[in-house]
Amino acid sequence: MRRCSQRGNAMLEMAMYVPILVLLLMGSVEVARLTYIYYTLHKMLETVATYVSTRQGVNFCDDTDATIVAAKAFAISGSSDTTGQPIVANLTADMIQISIHRYNSDSQTLAQCDCSATGCDLSQGGLAPDYIEVSIPDGYPITPTIPYVAQQQILFKPIVVVRYGGT
């Protein structure tokens, strides 16, 4: 009689703990997926920043500049052809923003350069930027899928800043 009740207790305990363990396992897998997506987005932005910061004659004030278009396409799909499939689903070149910054030694701050000013437009003989910032300002939306947990959208907003090395 005692062996039967012990066997029943073990089955009952297993039935109680298995759903919790499955939930923890699925949550861990989902956290890993979200981490991978954020890492991939960050590396894509780093690719764009590195690509445009080493090129010469880039007009950062014009989003249709051939170098900027090629950099965004290469980062998104792995090819400079704009028709390639994105590595991260639903990521478009319009979501990526490139801005230029200058360092002010007097105030020791980094300030965004306004493209409406002629001093920032390289095509108009303006000064080269000190830094280039590449970001997804509106965020990349993703919805985690963890069972029994409310599904709320998360916005990933990675930012990469690199020193400008072109002329």
N, CA and C atoms as an extended XYZ file, in Angstrom:
501
Properties=species:S:1:pos:R:3:atomname:S:1:resname:S:1:resid:I:1 pbc="F F F"
N         0.827       -1.188        0.000 N   MET     1
C         0.000        0.000        0.000 CA  MET     1
C         0.869        1.248        0.000 C   MET     1
N         1.912        1.221        0.743 N   ARG     2
C         2.761        2.397        0.846 CA  ARG     2
C         3.460        2.704       -0.468 C   ARG     2
N         3.890        1.696       -1.228 N   ARG     3
C         4.579        1.895       -2.506 CA  ARG     3
C         3.657        2.561       -3.516 C   ARG     3
N         2.403        2.198       -3.522 N   CYS     4
C         1.440        2.799       -4.452 CA  CYS     4
C         1.261        4.280       -4.176 C   CYS     4
N         1.183        4.651       -2.952 N   SER     5
C         0.971        6.063       -2.636 CA  SER     5
C         2.214        6.885       -2.947 C   SER     5
N         3.386        6.274       -2.768 N   GLN     6
C         4.605        7.002       -3.125 CA  GLN     6
C         4.686        7.205       -4.632 C   GLN     6
N         4.300        6.206       -5.394 N   ARG     7
C         4.308        6.320       -6.845 CA  ARG     7
C         3.306        7.388       -7.285 C   ARG     7
N         2.187        7.443       -6.641 N   GLY     8
C         1.182        8.462       -6.953 CA  GLY     8
C         1.667        9.860       -6.619 C   GLY     8
N         2.401        9.988       -5.530 N   ASN     9
C         2.957       11.293       -5.160 CA  ASN     9
C         3.960       11.774       -6.194 C   ASN     9
N         4.789       10.881       -6.670 N   ALA    10
C         5.793       11.237       -7.669 CA  ALA    10
C         5.116       11.698       -8.961 C   ALA    10
N         4.059       11.026       -9.366 N   MET    11
C         3.330       11.410      -10.578 CA  MET    11
C         2.678       12.783      -10.400 C   MET    11
N         2.123       13.012       -9.222 N   LEU    12
C         1.475       14.294       -8.943 CA  LEU    12
C         2.495       15.434       -8.943 C   LEU    12
N         3.641       15.203       -8.324 N   GLU    13
C         4.683       16.230       -8.310 CA  GLU    13
C         5.198       16.509       -9.723 C   GLU    13
N         5.368       15.459      -10.511 N   MET    14
C         5.821       15.642      -11.883 CA  MET    14
C         4.788       16.438      -12.684 C   MET    14
N         3.538       16.153      -12.503 N   ALA    15
C         2.475       16.869      -13.216 CA  ALA    15
C         2.441       18.350      -12.819 C   ALA    15
N         2.862       18.641      -11.594 N   MET    16
C         2.883       20.032      -11.150 CA  MET    16
C         4.096       20.787      -11.691 C   MET    16
N         5.235       20.139      -11.781 N   TYR    17
C         6.480       20.810      -12.157 CA  TYR    17
C         6.753       20.865      -13.653 C   TYR    17
N         6.237       19.947      -14.426 N   VAL    18
C         6.515       19.918      -15.865 CA  VAL    18
C         6.047       21.192      -16.569 C   VAL    18
N         4.840       21.698      -16.332 N   PRO    19
C         4.444       22.935      -17.013 CA  PRO    19
C         5.352       24.125      -16.674 C   PRO    19
N         5.799       24.192      -15.437 N   ILE    20
C         6.692       25.284      -15.038 CA  ILE    20
C         8.032       25.153      -15.750 C   ILE    20
N         8.552       23.936      -15.821 N   LEU    21
C         9.825       23.710      -16.508 CA  LEU    21
C         9.717       23.999      -18.007 C   LEU    21
N         8.604       23.627      -18.609 N   VAL    22
C         8.400       23.902      -20.039 CA  VAL    22
C         8.318       25.409      -20.271 C   VAL    22
N         7.611       26.107      -19.395 N   LEU    23
C         7.514       27.560      -19.510 CA  LEU    23
C         8.884       28.216      -19.373 C   LEU    23
N         9.688       27.768      -18.418 N   LEU    24
C        11.040       28.308      -18.259 CA  LEU    24
C        11.902       28.024      -19.481 C   LEU    24
N        11.786       26.830      -20.033 N   LEU    25
C        12.562       26.479      -21.224 CA  LEU    25
C        12.152       27.334      -22.413 C   LEU    25
N        10.866       27.489      -22.638 N   MET    26
C        10.392       28.296      -23.772 CA  MET    26
C        10.748       29.770      -23.577 C   MET    26
N        10.679       30.263      -22.342 N   GLY    27
C        11.077       31.644      -22.063 CA  GLY    27
C        12.555       31.858      -22.331 C   GLY    27
N        13.381       30.896      -21.970 N   SER    28
C        14.825       30.998      -22.227 CA  SER    28
C        15.118       31.018      -23.719 C   SER    28
N        14.426       30.196      -24.460 N   VAL    29
C        14.605       30.176      -25.917 CA  VAL    29
C        14.186       31.511      -26.521 C   VAL    29
N        13.091       32.087      -26.016 N   GLU    30
C        12.615       33.372      -26.537 CA  GLU    30
C        13.574       34.510      -26.187 C   GLU    30
N        14.124       34.502      -24.999 N   VAL    31
C        15.115       35.515      -24.622 CA  VAL    31
C        16.347       35.389      -25.515 C   VAL    31
N        16.757       34.176      -25.815 N   ALA    32
C        17.897       33.961      -26.717 CA  ALA    32
C        17.584       34.492      -28.117 C   ALA    32
N        16.364       34.278      -28.598 N   ARG    33
C        15.967       34.772      -29.931 CA  ARG    33
C        15.980       36.295      -29.964 C   ARG    33
N        15.448       36.931      -28.930 N   LEU    34
C        15.434       38.390      -28.876 CA  LEU    34
C        16.855       38.949      -28.799 C   LEU    34
N        17.711       38.306      -28.042 N   THR    35
C        19.106       38.735      -27.946 CA  THR    35
C        19.797       38.617      -29.294 C   THR    35
N        19.538       37.536      -30.006 N   TYR    36
C        20.133       37.344      -31.329 CA  TYR    36
C        19.656       38.429      -32.299 C   TYR    36
N        18.377       38.755      -32.275 N   ILE    37
C        17.856       39.781      -33.182 CA  ILE    37
C        18.481       41.138      -32.864 C   ILE    37
N        18.576       41.491      -31.590 N   TYR    38
C        19.193       42.766      -31.224 CA  TYR    38
C        20.653       42.807      -31.653 C   TYR    38
N        21.373       41.723      -31.422 N   TYR    39
C        22.783       41.648      -31.819 CA  TYR    39
C        22.920       41.799      -33.340 C   TYR    39
N        22.057       41.145      -34.089 N   THR    40
C        22.092       41.232      -35.552 CA  THR    40
C        21.803       42.655      -36.012 C   THR    40
N        20.817       43.315      -35.420 N   LEU    41
C        20.518       44.707      -35.763 CA  LEU    41
C        21.714       45.607      -35.471 C   LEU    41
N        22.340       45.404      -34.329 N   HIS    42
C        23.499       46.220      -33.945 CA  HIS    42
C        24.645       46.011      -34.934 C   HIS    42
N        24.899       44.778      -35.330 N   LYS    43
C        25.969       44.502      -36.297 CA  LYS    43
C        25.637       45.097      -37.672 C   LYS    43
N        24.373       45.104      -38.048 N   MET    44
C        23.974       45.720      -39.317 CA  MET    44
C        24.256       47.222      -39.296 C   MET    44
N        23.906       47.875      -38.201 N   LEU    45
C        24.157       49.306      -38.092 CA  LEU    45
C        25.658       49.585      -38.064 C   LEU    45
N        26.403       48.728      -37.429 N   GLU    46
C        27.855       48.882      -37.401 CA  GLU    46
C        28.437       48.744      -38.810 C   GLU    46
N        27.868       47.846      -39.602 N   THR    47
C        28.305       47.679      -40.990 CA  THR    47
C        28.043       48.944      -41.795 C   THR    47
N        26.859       49.524      -41.646 N   VAL    48
C        26.534       50.767      -42.354 CA  VAL    48
C        27.493       51.873      -41.930 C   VAL    48
N        27.699       52.018      -40.627 N   ALA    49
C        28.554       53.094      -40.110 CA  ALA    49
C        29.991       52.943      -40.605 C   ALA    49
N        30.507       51.744      -40.547 N   THR    50
C        31.879       51.512      -41.000 CA  THR    50
C        32.007       51.757      -42.498 C   THR    50
N        31.028       51.299      -43.250 N   TYR    51
C        31.054       51.448      -44.705 CA  TYR    51
C        31.073       52.926      -45.109 C   TYR    51
N        30.143       53.712      -44.565 N   VAL    52
C        30.068       55.112      -44.991 CA  VAL    52
C        31.170       55.970      -44.375 C   VAL    52
N        31.708       55.553      -43.233 N   SER    53
C        32.747       56.370      -42.597 CA  SER    53
C        34.098       56.235      -43.287 C   SER    53
N        34.263       55.230      -44.119 N   THR    54
C        35.542       55.042      -44.809 CA  THR    54
C        35.488       55.455      -46.274 C   THR    54
N        34.355       55.911      -46.746 N   ARG    55
C        34.214       56.313      -48.149 CA  ARG    55
C        34.474       57.801      -48.306 C   ARG    55
N        34.845       58.173      -49.504 N   GLN    56
C        35.103       59.579      -49.812 CA  GLN    56
C        33.944       60.155      -50.607 C   GLN    56
N        33.681       61.431      -50.390 N   GLY    57
C        32.676       62.145      -51.168 CA  GLY    57
C        31.243       61.743      -50.872 C   GLY    57
N        30.960       61.267      -49.685 N   VAL    58
C        29.595       60.886      -49.322 CA  VAL    58
C        28.817       62.138      -48.922 C   VAL    58
N        27.635       62.284      -49.478 N   ASN    59
C        26.763       63.390      -49.112 CA  ASN    59
C        25.799       62.886      -48.039 C   ASN    59
N        26.127       63.126      -46.781 N   PHE    60
C        25.329       62.633      -45.670 CA  PHE    60
C        23.989       63.344      -45.554 C   PHE    60
N        23.841       64.468      -46.227 N   CYS    61
C        22.590       65.227      -46.178 CA  CYS    61
C        21.573       64.729      -47.201 C   CYS    61
N        21.959       63.751      -48.014 N   ASP    62
C        21.080       63.227      -49.053 CA  ASP    62
C        20.930       61.713      -48.858 C   ASP    62
N        19.721       61.272      -48.467 N   ASP    63
C        19.490       59.839      -48.251 CA  ASP    63
C        19.547       59.027      -49.539 C   ASP    63
N        19.492       59.696      -50.692 N   THR    64
C        19.554       58.977      -51.962 CA  THR    64
C        20.971       58.903      -52.517 C   THR    64
N        21.963       59.346      -51.736 N   ASP    65
C        23.356       59.233      -52.157 CA  ASP    65
C        23.673       57.762      -52.403 C   ASP    65
N        24.365       57.482      -53.510 N   ALA    66
C        24.634       56.099      -53.918 CA  ALA    66
C        25.384       55.306      -52.843 C   ALA    66
N        26.310       55.932      -52.159 N   THR    67
C        27.073       55.236      -51.124 CA  THR    67
C        26.187       54.874      -49.941 C   THR    67
N        25.314       55.776      -49.544 N   ILE    68
C        24.416       55.508      -48.420 CA  ILE    68
C        23.413       54.415      -48.775 C   ILE    68
N        22.867       54.463      -49.981 N   VAL    69
C        21.915       53.443      -50.424 CA  VAL    69
C        22.592       52.075      -50.475 C   VAL    69
N        23.808       52.031      -51.011 N   ALA    70
C        24.542       50.759      -51.096 CA  ALA    70
C        24.887       50.225      -49.710 C   ALA    70
N        25.271       51.105      -48.786 N   ALA    71
C        25.623       50.680      -47.427 CA  ALA    71
C        24.412       50.088      -46.715 C   ALA    71
N        23.268       50.744      -46.828 N   LYS    72
C        22.059       50.237      -46.186 CA  LYS    72
C        21.634       48.902      -46.787 C   LYS    72
N        21.683       48.807      -48.122 N   ALA    73
C        21.301       47.561      -48.785 CA  ALA    73
C        22.237       46.424      -48.399 C   ALA    73
N        23.536       46.711      -48.331 N   PHE    74
C        24.506       45.679      -47.956 CA  PHE    74
C        24.278       45.191      -46.530 C   PHE    74
N        23.991       46.097      -45.632 N   ALA    75
C        23.768       45.710      -44.242 CA  ALA    75
C        22.478       44.906      -44.081 C   ALA    75
N        21.448       45.295      -44.806 N   ILE    76
C        20.145       44.633      -44.657 CA  ILE    76
C        20.123       43.250      -45.283 C   ILE    76
N        20.689       43.125      -46.495 N   SER    77
C        20.553       41.857      -47.210 CA  SER    77
C        21.865       41.134      -47.466 C   SER    77
N        23.000       41.774      -47.191 N   GLY    78
C        24.281       41.139      -47.475 CA  GLY    78
C        24.729       41.353      -48.907 C   GLY    78
N        23.989       42.161      -49.652 N   SER    79
C        24.299       42.470      -51.044 CA  SER    79
C        24.015       43.941      -51.280 C   SER    79
N        24.811       44.581      -52.135 N   SER    80
C        24.564       45.993      -52.413 CA  SER    80
C        23.372       46.192      -53.345 C   SER    80
N        22.809       45.092      -53.817 N   ASP    81
C        21.602       45.137      -54.627 CA  ASP    81
C        20.408       45.377      -53.699 C   ASP    81
N        19.589       46.358      -54.002 N   THR    82
C        18.481       46.736      -53.119 CA  THR    82
C        17.304       45.764      -53.174 C   THR    82
N        17.350       44.751      -54.019 N   THR    83
C        16.230       43.823      -54.131 CA  THR    83
C        16.416       42.566      -53.296 C   THR    83
N        17.498       42.459      -52.541 N   GLY    84
C        17.765       41.256      -51.753 CA  GLY    84
C        16.813       41.096      -50.573 C   GLY    84
N        16.695       39.861      -50.111 N   GLN    85
C        15.870       39.559      -48.948 CA  GLN    85
C        16.566       40.039      -47.679 C   GLN    85
N        15.850       40.686      -46.776 N   PRO    86
C        16.483       41.155      -45.537 CA  PRO    86
C        16.866       39.993      -44.623 C   PRO    86
N        17.984       40.144      -43.937 N   ILE    87
C        18.437       39.131      -42.987 CA  ILE    87
C        17.503       39.102      -41.785 C   ILE    87
N        17.084       40.278      -41.320 N   VAL    88
C        16.101       40.390      -40.245 CA  VAL    88
C        14.772       40.763      -40.898 C   VAL    88
N        13.746       39.973      -40.635 N   ALA    89
C        12.447       40.173      -41.285 CA  ALA    89
C        11.891       41.570      -41.034 C   ALA    89
N        11.306       42.128      -42.069 N   ASN    90
C        10.612       43.418      -42.026 CA  ASN    90
C        11.515       44.619      -41.765 C   ASN    90
N        12.808       44.471      -41.888 N   LEU    91
C        13.716       45.608      -41.745 CA  LEU    91
C        13.894       46.257      -43.118 C   LEU    91
N        13.680       47.566      -43.180 N   THR    92
C        13.819       48.277      -44.448 CA  THR    92
C        14.875       49.374      -44.312 C   THR    92
N        15.361       49.842      -45.432 N   ALA    93
C        16.366       50.907      -45.435 CA  ALA    93
C        15.797       52.211      -44.879 C   ALA    93
N        14.500       52.408      -45.009 N   ASP    94
C        13.875       53.630      -44.481 CA  ASP    94
C        13.927       53.697      -42.958 C   ASP    94
N        14.061       52.555      -42.314 N   MET    95
C        14.098       52.521      -40.851 CA  MET    95
C        15.455       52.980      -40.309 C   MET    95
N        16.497       52.923      -41.147 N   ILE    96
C        17.854       53.256      -40.717 CA  ILE    96
C        18.134       54.728      -40.990 C   ILE    96
N        18.639       55.420      -39.986 N   GLN    97
C        18.960       56.844      -40.113 CA  GLN    97
C        20.451       57.047      -39.884 C   GLN    97
N        21.050       57.868      -40.757 N   ILE    98
C        22.455       58.222      -40.622 CA  ILE    98
C        22.521       59.716      -40.313 C   ILE    98
N        23.214       60.060      -39.243 N   SER    99
C        23.396       61.472      -38.913 CA  SER    99
C        24.867       61.731      -38.626 C   SER    99
N        25.271       62.969      -38.884 N   ILE   100
C        26.676       63.342      -38.681 CA  ILE   100
C        26.789       64.253      -37.469 C   ILE   100
N        27.928       64.145      -36.800 N   HIS   101
C        28.163       64.906      -35.574 CA  HIS   101
C        29.537       65.552      -35.624 C   HIS   101
N        29.620       66.657      -34.936 N   ARG   102
C        30.905       67.354      -34.790 CA  ARG   102
C        31.198       67.516      -33.313 C   ARG   102
N        32.474       67.454      -32.993 N   TYR   103
C        32.915       67.636      -31.615 CA  TYR   103
C        33.258       69.093      -31.404 C   TYR   103
N        32.686       69.687      -30.357 N   ASN   104
C        32.961       71.067      -30.009 CA  ASN   104
C        33.969       71.054      -28.858 C   ASN   104
N        35.189       71.477      -29.140 N   SER   105
C        36.239       71.419      -28.123 CA  SER   105
C        36.039       72.446      -27.013 C   SER   105
N        35.318       73.535      -27.304 N   ASP   106
C        35.069       74.542      -26.269 CA  ASP   106
C        34.156       73.991      -25.167 C   ASP   106
N        33.039       73.411      -25.594 N   SER   107
C        32.086       72.883      -24.613 CA  SER   107
C        32.308       71.399      -24.337 C   SER   107
N        33.204       70.792      -25.075 N   GLN   108
C        33.518       69.368      -24.965 CA  GLN   108
C        32.267       68.509      -25.089 C   GLN   108
N        31.474       68.813      -26.119 N   THR   109
C        30.253       68.058      -26.380 CA  THR   109
C        30.230       67.610      -27.832 C   THR   109
N        29.416       66.615      -28.076 N   LEU   110
C        29.195       66.107      -29.415 CA  LEU   110
C        27.828       66.598      -29.855 C   LEU   110
N        27.778       67.370      -30.939 N   ALA   111
C        26.516       67.953      -31.397 CA  ALA   111
C        26.196       67.472      -32.802 C   ALA   111
N        24.909       67.220      -33.031 N   GLN   112
C        24.473       66.802      -34.354 CA  GLN   112
C        24.570       67.981      -35.301 C   GLN   112
N        25.072       67.711      -36.487 N   CYS   113
C        25.231       68.739      -37.494 CA  CYS   113
C        23.946       68.832      -38.310 C   CYS   113
N        23.393       70.009      -38.419 N   ASP   114
C        22.161       70.244      -39.157 CA  ASP   114
C        22.479       70.343      -40.643 C   ASP   114
N        21.857       69.497      -41.443 N   CYS   115
C        22.133       69.473      -42.879 CA  CYS   115
C        21.637       70.710      -43.607 C   CYS   115
N        20.773       71.497      -42.973 N   SER   116
C        20.305       72.713      -43.636 CA  SER   116
C        21.396       73.779      -43.632 C   SER   116
N        22.382       73.622      -42.762 N   ALA   117
C        23.497       74.570      -42.720 CA  ALA   117
C        24.533       74.169      -43.771 C   ALA   117
N        25.068       75.134      -44.494 N   THR   118
C        26.024       74.821      -45.554 CA  THR   118
C        27.331       74.286      -45.003 C   THR   118
N        27.645       74.541      -43.747 N   GLY   119
C        28.882       74.050      -43.158 CA  GLY   119
C        28.887       72.550      -42.944 C   GLY   119
N        27.719       71.905      -43.030 N   CYS   120
C        27.633       70.461      -42.814 CA  CYS   120
C        27.468       69.685      -44.104 C   CYS   120
N        27.080       70.335      -45.167 N   ASP   121
C        26.867       69.657      -46.443 CA  ASP   121
C        28.195       69.548      -47.170 C   ASP   121
N        28.742       68.330      -47.246 N   LEU   122
C        30.042       68.129      -47.886 CA  LEU   122
C        30.011       68.447      -49.376 C   LEU   122
N        28.852       68.263      -50.013 N   SER   123
C        28.765       68.552      -51.445 CA  SER   123
C        28.846       70.051      -51.717 C   SER   123
N        28.581       70.870      -50.692 N   GLN   124
C        28.653       72.324      -50.833 CA  GLN   124
C        29.955       72.883      -50.264 C   GLN   124
N        30.935       72.021      -50.050 N   GLY   125
C        32.225       72.461      -49.533 CA  GLY   125
C        32.275       72.574      -48.027 C   GLY   125
N        31.341       71.943      -47.339 N   GLY   126
C        31.312       71.998      -45.878 CA  GLY   126
C        32.409       71.148      -45.256 C   GLY   126
N        32.564       71.294      -43.969 N   LEU   127
C        33.572       70.532      -43.240 CA  LEU   127
C        33.134       69.089      -43.045 C   LEU   127
N        34.103       68.197      -43.007 N   ALA   128
C        33.807       66.787      -42.772 CA  ALA   128
C        33.353       66.598      -41.327 C   ALA   128
N        32.466       65.636      -41.089 N   PRO   129
C        32.023       65.390      -39.711 CA  PRO   129
C        33.128       64.714      -38.899 C   PRO   129
N        32.994       64.760      -37.594 N   ASP   130
C        33.927       64.053      -36.719 CA  ASP   130
C        33.442       62.633      -36.435 C   ASP   130
N        32.129       62.497      -36.295 N   TYR   131
C        31.549       61.190      -35.988 CA  TYR   131
C        30.307       60.960      -36.842 C   TYR   131
N        30.006       59.675      -37.056 N   ILE   132
C        28.800       59.282      -37.776 CA  ILE   132
C        27.982       58.406      -36.847 C   ILE   132
N        26.702       58.735      -36.730 N   GLU   133
C        25.787       57.947      -35.906 CA  GLU   133
C        24.786       57.261      -36.814 C   GLU   133
N        24.637       55.969      -36.641 N   VAL   134
C        23.658       55.194      -37.397 CA  VAL   134
C        22.713       54.569      -36.373 C   VAL   134
N        21.418       54.747      -36.598 N   SER   135
C        20.444       54.265      -35.618 CA  SER   135
C        19.143       53.868      -36.301 C   SER   135
N        18.282       53.265      -35.500 N   ILE   136
C        16.903       53.000      -35.904 CA  ILE   136
C        16.051       53.828      -34.934 C   ILE   136
N        15.828       55.113      -35.256 N   PRO   137
C        15.212       56.022      -34.285 CA  PRO   137
C        13.786       55.661      -33.878 C   PRO   137
N        13.011       55.114      -34.796 N   ASP   138
C        11.637       54.747      -34.462 CA  ASP   138
C        11.549       53.350      -33.875 C   ASP   138
N        12.657       52.628      -33.879 N   GLY   139
C        12.714       51.297      -33.292 CA  GLY   139
C        12.319       50.203      -34.253 C   GLY   139
N        12.839       49.023      -33.984 N   TYR   140
C        12.464       47.816      -34.722 CA  TYR   140
C        11.493       47.048      -33.831 C   TYR   140
N        10.228       46.938      -34.255 N   PRO   141
C         9.238       46.298      -33.382 CA  PRO   141
C         9.343       44.774      -33.406 C   PRO   141
N         9.261       44.195      -32.241 N   ILE   142
C         9.257       42.738      -32.127 CA  ILE   142
C         8.344       42.346      -30.983 C   ILE   142
N         7.616       41.260      -31.163 N   THR   143
C         6.705       40.776      -30.142 CA  THR   143
C         7.188       39.422      -29.650 C   THR   143
N         7.591       39.327      -28.389 N   PRO   144
C         8.020       38.030      -27.867 CA  PRO   144
C         6.832       37.073      -27.755 C   PRO   144
N         7.091       35.806      -27.932 N   THR   145
C         6.039       34.806      -27.855 CA  THR   145
C         6.356       33.828      -26.730 C   THR   145
N         5.949       34.191      -25.534 N   ILE   146
C         6.108       33.323      -24.369 CA  ILE   146
C         4.707       32.915      -23.926 C   ILE   146
N         4.442       31.611      -23.846 N   PRO   147
C         3.093       31.173      -23.479 CA  PRO   147
C         2.670       31.688      -22.098 C   PRO   147
N         1.410       32.035      -21.988 N   TYR   148
C         0.788       32.484      -20.746 CA  TYR   148
C         1.328       33.817      -20.236 C   TYR   148
N         2.047       34.546      -21.096 N   VAL   149
C         2.561       35.859      -20.731 CA  VAL   149
C         1.968       36.860      -21.708 C   VAL   149
N         1.540       38.007      -21.221 N   ALA   150
C         0.936       39.024      -22.086 CA  ALA   150
C         1.887       39.404      -23.211 C   ALA   150
N         1.364       39.460      -24.415 N   GLN   151
C         2.165       39.750      -25.605 CA  GLN   151
C         2.220       41.256      -25.837 C   GLN   151
N         3.312       41.874      -25.431 N   GLN   152
C         3.499       43.299      -25.649 CA  GLN   152
C         4.671       43.506      -26.602 C   GLN   152
N         4.507       44.453      -27.483 N   GLN   153
C         5.543       44.747      -28.467 CA  GLN   153
C         6.721       45.474      -27.813 C   GLN   153
N         7.922       45.087      -28.229 N   ILE   154
C         9.144       45.718      -27.745 CA  ILE   154
C         9.779       46.434      -28.931 C   ILE   154
N        10.303       47.631      -28.705 N   LEU   155
C        11.007       48.365      -29.752 CA  LEU   155
C        12.506       48.319      -29.468 C   LEU   155
N        13.254       47.726      -30.378 N   PHE   156
C        14.708       47.730      -30.275 CA  PHE   156
C        15.211       48.990      -30.965 C   PHE   156
N        16.034       49.785      -30.260 N   LYS   157
C        16.566       51.031      -30.811 CA  LYS   157
C        18.094       51.060      -30.686 C   LYS   157
N        18.781       50.203      -31.446 N   PRO   158
C        20.246       50.224      -31.357 CA  PRO   158
C        20.829       51.482      -31.994 C   PRO   158
N        21.965       51.936      -31.453 N   ILE   159
C        22.676       53.108      -31.970 CA  ILE   159
C        24.155       52.769      -32.043 C   ILE   159
N        24.776       53.148      -33.165 N   VAL   160
C        26.212       52.944      -33.343 CA  VAL   160
C        26.834       54.284      -33.723 C   VAL   160
N        27.920       54.654      -33.044 N   VAL   161
C        28.647       55.881      -33.347 CA  VAL   161
C        30.093       55.501      -33.666 C   VAL   161
N        30.562       55.918      -34.856 N   VAL   162
C        31.949       55.640      -35.247 CA  VAL   162
C        32.620       56.945      -35.680 C   VAL   162
N        33.908       56.954      -35.585 N   ARG   163
C        34.700       58.120      -36.007 CA  ARG   163
C        34.734       58.149      -37.526 C   ARG   163
N        34.593       59.340      -38.102 N   TYR   164
C        34.624       59.490      -39.552 CA  TYR   164
C        36.072       59.453      -40.022 C   TYR   164
N        36.340       58.620      -41.023 N   GLY   165
C        37.700       58.488      -41.527 CA  GLY   165
C        37.839       58.878      -42.981 C   GLY   165
N        36.749       59.198      -43.663 N   GLY   166
C        36.812       59.594      -45.068 CA  GLY   166
C        37.224       61.054      -45.215 C   GLY   166
N        37.217       61.499      -46.446 N   THR   167
C        37.547       62.903      -46.689 CA  THR   167
C        36.479       63.565      -47.506 C   THR   167
